[in-house]
Amino acid sequence: MTPWTPDEKNVIKLLSTPAKIQDFLNSLRFRIVGANETCYSPRMVMKNREAQCIEGAMFAAAALRFHGFRPLIVDLVSTVHDQDHVIAVFQIDGCWGAISKTNHGVLRYREPIYRSIRELVMSYFHEYFLQLNRKKTLRSFSKPIDLSRFDPQEWETREEPIWYIPEYLLSIPHSPILNRSQIARLRIADPIEARMTEIVEWE
């Protein structure tokens, strides 16, 4: 793969823990306009100083890898009325945590305290709802995807869009988290919870 430049290495060296990676991601502008029209590599995320969710997850995976973790992401899939979300996941002392780039006060960082990927994913369930009708929308998740499989395509440092990664996520099996009866019984979120989702980090 194309190596990191010295300046890029200097940035990533400072991001020596998952928490520091999350803090760095939070400092980057969340791209609202055209958020679904780009798929920047970690190099381009650093260059542009902005990211949407999958770009943030891929950057986090690259930074985790630099510090000895596997570069893993998990795809969270919603109903057709909502948007999917992608997180970078990591393991410490046998427990899973997550790094997440989002513009809202929910669906964010998770401490490495979860015993399985499903348990980690379920921690997002009650936060994952439509503001319009307050219906809960999270439905399935992928297994952790090791992005090193895309090393031949230089996913970390490529300057062109890396659409092949979200396309791959669309092609793989996902594990459902609810059955039909459970879906039918779901309670909508409280009005105060909906008000919480109005808080955004970037206007």
PyMOL commands that set and color helices and strands:
alter all, ss='L'
color gray80, all
select helices_A, chain A and resi 6-14+18-27+42-48+53-66+117-122+125-127+147-153+164-171+180-185+191-196
alter helices_A, ss='H'
color red, helices_A
select strands_A, chain A and resi 29-30+50-51+72-78+85-92+95-99+110-114+138-141+145-146+175-176
alter strands_A, ss='S'
color yellow, strands_A
deselect
rebuild
show_as cartoon
